Amino acid sequence: MPHSIRTATTDDAGALAALAAVTFPLACPPSASPQDIAAHLASTLSDRHFQAYLADPDVTVLVIDAEGGLRGYSLLVNRPATDPDVVSALEFLPSVELSKCYVHPGHHGLGAAAELMNASLAAAAGSGGKGVWLGVNSQNARAIRFYEKSGFRKVGTKSFRLGSTVEHDFVLERAVP
Ligand SMILES: CC(C)(COP(=O)(O)OP(=O)(O)OC[C@H]1O[C@@H](n2cnc3c(N)ncnc32)[C@H](O)[C@@H]1OP(=O)(O)O)[C@@H](O)C(=O)NCCC(=O)NCCS
C-alpha cells in the first residue's frame, strides 16, 4: 500500500484523534474496561490534546500518510524522564521517549511500522538523543516482539494507571542508530 511518512502539522489533530481511538484499544490488555479506555482517550488522545502535542516544541509527531488518511503515528518527547523507575533504568542519555507508536490494523505486518520506527529513531537522533526509551504493556506481545525486532531491550518496569487499575509496563531502551 503506497504511503509516506512525514511530520504532522496542526491540521492533522482531528485525524490523529480518530486514529488513536482505533489503535489505543489494541495496546490495552484484555482486562481493560471500555469505560477506562474511553476515559483515557478523552483525557489524553482527543483532538484538543493532539493540538497541544503538535504545538509543544519538545514533541515530534510523525505520521504514516496513505490514500484514505493517516494509518499510523509516533509521538516522541524530548524531555528528561521523570518516573524514578525509568530514570534508574536508562543507560543511554540523553534519552528521547517514544511515547506513542501506533499503526492502523489494516497496515499491520506490512513493514509500515518498521518505516515509522526508523523515521522515529532518526528524529530522536536528530534532536540530540543518544537513546530512545518506551513503555509497553507487559501483555502486549505483538508490540514487544516488534520493539525487540527494532533493537530495543527490556531494561526495567514501571506502572501505568488506566482508570481504576494499575497496569504493568516494561521499560525498553535502545541507543539511537
Ligand atoms: C506495535 C505495532 C506498531 C507493530 O506493527 P506491526 O506491523 O504489527 O509489526 P510487525 O508485523 O513488523 O511485527 C510484529 C511481530 O509480532 C509478531 N506477533 C504478532 N502477534 C503476536 C502475538 N500475539 N504474540 C507474539 N508475537 C506476535 C509478528 O509475527 C511479528 O513478528 P515476526 O516479524 O518475527 O513474525 C502495531 O502492531 C500496532 O500498532 N499495534 C497496536 C497498538 C500498539 O500496541 N502499539 C504499541 C503501544 S506501546
PDBQT file of the ligand as one rigid body, heavy atoms in Angstrom, charges set to zero:
ROOT
HETATM    1  C1  LIG A 201       3.034  -2.399  17.614  1.00  0.00    +0.000 C 
HETATM    2  C2  LIG A 201       2.820  -2.189  16.124  1.00  0.00    +0.000 C 
HETATM    3  C3  LIG A 201       3.169  -0.744  15.757  1.00  0.00    +0.000 C 
HETATM    4  C4  LIG A 201       3.775  -3.122  15.356  1.00  0.00    +0.000 C 
HETATM    5  O1  LIG A 201       3.485  -3.058  13.982  1.00  0.00    +0.000 OA
HETATM    6  P1  LIG A 201       3.277  -4.413  13.149  1.00  0.00    +0.000 P 
HETATM    7  O2  LIG A 201       3.112  -4.072  11.720  1.00  0.00    +0.000 OA
HETATM    8  O3  LIG A 201       2.200  -5.179  13.817  1.00  0.00    +0.000 OA
HETATM    9  O4  LIG A 201       4.705  -5.098  13.414  1.00  0.00    +0.000 OA
HETATM   10  P2  LIG A 201       5.348  -6.359  12.693  1.00  0.00    +0.000 P 
HETATM   11  O5  LIG A 201       4.308  -7.171  11.996  1.00  0.00    +0.000 OA
HETATM   12  O6  LIG A 201       6.531  -5.888  11.927  1.00  0.00    +0.000 OA
HETATM   13  O7  LIG A 201       5.929  -7.154  13.950  1.00  0.00    +0.000 OA
HETATM   14  C5  LIG A 201       5.094  -7.777  14.867  1.00  0.00    +0.000 C 
HETATM   15  C6  LIG A 201       5.734  -9.078  15.298  1.00  0.00    +0.000 C 
HETATM   16  O8  LIG A 201       4.945  -9.638  16.351  1.00  0.00    +0.000 OA
HETATM   17  C7  LIG A 201       4.582 -10.961  15.997  1.00  0.00    +0.000 C 
HETATM   18  N1  LIG A 201       3.301 -11.218  16.620  1.00  0.00    +0.000 N 
HETATM   19  C8  LIG A 201       2.059 -10.966  16.153  1.00  0.00    +0.000 A 
HETATM   20  N2  LIG A 201       1.155 -11.332  17.066  1.00  0.00    +0.000 NA
HETATM   21  C9  LIG A 201       1.835 -11.791  18.141  1.00  0.00    +0.000 A 
HETATM   22  C10 LIG A 201       1.469 -12.330  19.390  1.00  0.00    +0.000 A 
HETATM   23  N3  LIG A 201       0.191 -12.431  19.750  1.00  0.00    +0.000 N 
HETATM   24  N4  LIG A 201       2.450 -12.736  20.237  1.00  0.00    +0.000 NA
HETATM   25  C11 LIG A 201       3.750 -12.620  19.906  1.00  0.00    +0.000 A 
HETATM   26  N5  LIG A 201       4.160 -12.111  18.715  1.00  0.00    +0.000 NA
HETATM   27  C12 LIG A 201       3.217 -11.718  17.855  1.00  0.00    +0.000 A 
HETATM   28  C13 LIG A 201       4.567 -10.980  14.488  1.00  0.00    +0.000 C 
HETATM   29  O9  LIG A 201       4.680 -12.295  13.989  1.00  0.00    +0.000 OA
HETATM   30  C14 LIG A 201       5.797 -10.127  14.205  1.00  0.00    +0.000 C 
HETATM   31  O10 LIG A 201       6.991 -10.829  14.441  1.00  0.00    +0.000 OA
HETATM   32  P3  LIG A 201       7.835 -11.542  13.265  1.00  0.00    +0.000 P 
HETATM   33  O11 LIG A 201       8.091 -10.477  12.227  1.00  0.00    +0.000 OA
HETATM   34  O12 LIG A 201       9.058 -12.041  13.936  1.00  0.00    +0.000 OA
HETATM   35  O13 LIG A 201       6.968 -12.642  12.726  1.00  0.00    +0.000 OA
HETATM   36  C15 LIG A 201       1.355  -2.499  15.716  1.00  0.00    +0.000 C 
HETATM   37  O14 LIG A 201       1.086  -3.878  15.901  1.00  0.00    +0.000 OA
HETATM   38  C16 LIG A 201       0.345  -1.697  16.477  1.00  0.00    +0.000 C 
HETATM   39  O15 LIG A 201       0.119  -0.529  16.188  1.00  0.00    +0.000 OA
HETATM   40  N6  LIG A 201      -0.338  -2.342  17.448  1.00  0.00    +0.000 N 
HETATM   41  C17 LIG A 201      -1.431  -1.731  18.170  1.00  0.00    +0.000 C 
HETATM   42  C18 LIG A 201      -1.000  -0.552  19.033  1.00  0.00    +0.000 C 
HETATM   43  C19 LIG A 201       0.136  -0.906  19.948  1.00  0.00    +0.000 C 
HETATM   44  O16 LIG A 201       0.128  -1.921  20.629  1.00  0.00    +0.000 OA
HETATM   45  N7  LIG A 201       1.129  -0.014  19.949  1.00  0.00    +0.000 N 
HETATM   46  C20 LIG A 201       2.252  -0.117  20.829  1.00  0.00    +0.000 C 
HETATM   47  C21 LIG A 201       1.935   0.597  22.100  1.00  0.00    +0.000 C 
HETATM   48  S1  LIG A 201       3.339   0.574  23.198  1.00  0.00    +0.000 SA
ENDROOT
TORSDOF 0
